[in-house]
Amino acid sequence: VCRAIHENTPISIWGDGGNTKDYLFLDDFLDALEIIIDRGLTGTFNVASARSLSVQEIVSLVESFADKNLKVVHCPAFPWDVEESRISAQKLRAATGWRARSDIAEAIQRVIEAELKCV
């Protein structure tokens, strides 16, 4: 997406962009991983933001922060792709108190602002 902003090239979206995923800012993932390692936790834990957004919502956020309309090419959806993904990090929260600190919109804004400074 950042390359498309700089080079004014299209981005490809598989399907209509309505599929949702639980996006997590890297800093939040690393914080959770550090806590899990420091506490010596074992088992399986979901690390998630608890907020699912569609691909189209992500594109809209990027466009608003970049003040640019992206060219989007819709490709056929993959039959194996999940249409809606909502992940709970409740088990990790109960064990450690961890929760994602970054609002995904604010995280996208920080990435886009940093990227635009590289022009």
N, C-alpha and C positions, 0 to 999 in steps of 0.2 A: 504494500500500500504506500509506503514512504517513497519507494522508487517511482511509483506511478504519479505521486505528487510532484516530484522533482522533474521527471521526464515527460509528463503529460501523456502517459500511456495508459491503456485500459487495464483494469484488474478483472480477473476471472472469478466468477462465483458459480459454484456448482449448485444447480437448482434455482429456486426463486429467492434465496436469501432468508427464508423464514425459519430455517433450522436454528435451534437454540443450543448454546453450549454454556458451561460455567467457566468463564474466563477468570484467570487469576494473575495478578501482577507478580512478576518475578521476585521482587523484594519480599512479598508475603509468603511465597513458597519457600524461599530461603530461610525466613524466620521460623516457619513451621518445621522445616528440616533440622535446623539448629536445636530447637526445643526437643524434638524427638530423639536426636542423637545425645544431647546433654543429659536427658533423663533416662537414657538407655531403654526406651520403650521398645517393645516387640509387638508384633502383630500387624494387622492391616489397618491403615487409617486413610480416610479421604482427606485431601487438602483442597479446600474449595472456598470460593468467595461467598457462596450461598445466594448468588444472583446470576441468573441465566439471561443472556442477551442473544438476540438473533444476529446473524451475519449482517443483515441489512441495518440493524440498529448500530452495529459497530461502524459500518460504512458511513452512516449518517453522522455519528459522533466525529469521525475523522474529518468528514467534509465540513462540519461546523467549526471545528478547531483550526483547520487549515484554510478556512474561508475559500473553499474550492469545491466545485462539483467534479467528482471522479467519473471517468468513463467506465462503465461496467458492462462486461460481456457475460451473459448467463449461459453456462454450459449445462449439458444434461446432468441431472443429479445422479450420484452413485446409489445403486440399490441397497448397499450395505450401510449407508450413512444414517446415523441416528437423527431423527427429526426433532426430538426434544430431549435435552439432557439437563437434569437438575440433580446436583450432587450435594449430599449432606456431610458436613464436617463435624457433626454433633459428637461423634465418638472421640475425636481428637480434642474438641472443646471441653468435653467432660473430663478427659484425662489430664489436660494441661491448662485449660483456660484460653487457649489460642483461638484467635479469630482473625480473619483478613482485616487489615487496617486500611488498605487502599480502596477507595471508591473507584470502580473500573473506569468511569467517565473521567475522573481526575487523572488517573494513570494514563489513559489515552491522551489526554490533553498534554501532560508532561512530555510524553514521547513525541508527539507531533511538534510541540514548541521546540524541543531540543533538535529534532530533525530539521525543522525549518531554519534554524540558526546555522546549519551546515551548508546552506545554499551558497 
